[in-house]
Amino acid sequence: MEQREQVEKIISKLRPYIQRDGGEIELVNIEDGIVYVKMGGACDGCSAIDVTLKQGIESMLLENVPGIIAVVTV
């Protein structure tokens, strides 16, 4: 499976949990092992976004998708 497909699959699995709190996540790009996402809805400006991003999304991607080294918001 292609790297982008793997990332999209994991994001789609995490999306319902993010939406449950009124947020949204969109994959923007993957470049040099860095996944760029746009966080929207209640996630935009939320104080817990760093925890969600690093301990949730990034940890899942690092663990399951070879070549991914970080996740950042745009």
N, C-alpha and C positions, 0 to 999 in steps of 0.2 A: 504494500500500500504506500502511496506517495505521502511524503511528509505533511503536505498541506491537508490532505484528506484525513490523516491521523489527527492533526490538530483540530480540524473542524468537527470530527467525530467526538472528541473529548469535550470541546466547547459546547456542542449540542447536548451532551449529557449533563453538563453543569448549568446550562441556561435555565432550566426550570427552577433550580434553587435560587438563582439570582433574581429571576422574575417573581418568585414568591415574595421577595422583599421589595418589589417594585422597581427593580433594576433591569438592565439590558446589557448584553455584551455582543460586540461585532468584531470579527476578525478582519483586520485591515490589510496586513502584509506579514510575510515572513522573510527576513533578510539576514544572512550570515548567522543563522541559529537564533535570532531574536524574533519573538512573536510580538507583533504590534496589534493591540486591541483598542477598541473605542468602548468606553463604558458610558452608558446612558441611563435615563430614567432616574430613579432614586440613587443610583450609584454616583451620578455626577455631583461632585462636591461632598460626598459622604465621608465622614471621618474614618470609617472602617474599610475604605477602599484598599488601603495598603495591605491590610490583613487578608482580605478576600483575594487580592491579586497575588501576593507572595505565598501565603500558606495554603491557599485553595487552588487557584488556576495554575500558577507557576509550578507548584510542587507536583501536580498531576501531570503536567506536560513534560517536565524534566524526567519524571519517573517512567513515562510511557512512550515518549517519542524521541528516538535517537537523533542527536544533533541539535536539539533545542538547549540553549544555554540561559535564556532569560525571557521574561515577559514584561513589556512596558506598555503604558497607556499613551495614547496620542490625543 
